[in-house]
Amino acid sequence: MKQPSAWQALRLHGVLFTAVLTFGFPLTGLAAQEQDMTQIHITMSGSPGAEFSAQWRITHNGETVEHPETRGTVPAEFTFEGDTLEGTVKLLSDDERLEVDIVKGSNRSRSSTQGKGGTLTVVVR
């Protein structure tokens, strides 16, 4: 029985490798896309050191969980898994600016407020 040449073996593995790439990536991409649709990323920016309080309510698969942030400072970032985010953010510092950027999948919400007591209410689905 004759052994396959190096070229034939390489060609066979190349075909298998191409098949894995062709059929493997769409499945991986789909899983990542589904995760992107439930990942909620929040970026708090504005005046560095500005203080804020936030109350985040995340609903995922019908269950709602609250995530209070009693005294945060800019800059700050939060990431949650969920279907819906409802939040209330209050600026606690005088003469400061607070910007809230929320990304979920291809949806983006941007809000800002200035001055102590400025309050933002956000909902992202």
C-alpha positions, 0 to 999 in steps of 0.5 A: 500500500502506497503512503500519500505524498506530503502534498496530498496529506497537506491538501487533505488537511487543508480541505479539512481545515477550510471546512472547520473554518467555513462551518465553525465561524458562523456558529461561534459568531452566532453565540457571540451575537446572542451574548452581545444582545444581552450584554449591557455596558455602561460608561460613566464619564464627564468631570473627573472625580464627579460623584454620583449615585445610581440604581440599576435594575436589570431584568434577565429571563423574567427575573429583576435584580437591583444593583445600587451604587451609593457613591461612585466617582467618574470615570466608572464602568459597569457591565451586566447581562440582561434583557432590559436595564432601567436606571436612575443616576443622580449627580452628587457633586457641585459644578460638575458634569456627568455623562452616561453612555449605555450600549446593548447590542447595536443600541446606544443611549447617551445622556448627560446632566450638570450640577448637583442633584441633576438626575437621569432616568434611562431605559434600554431594551 
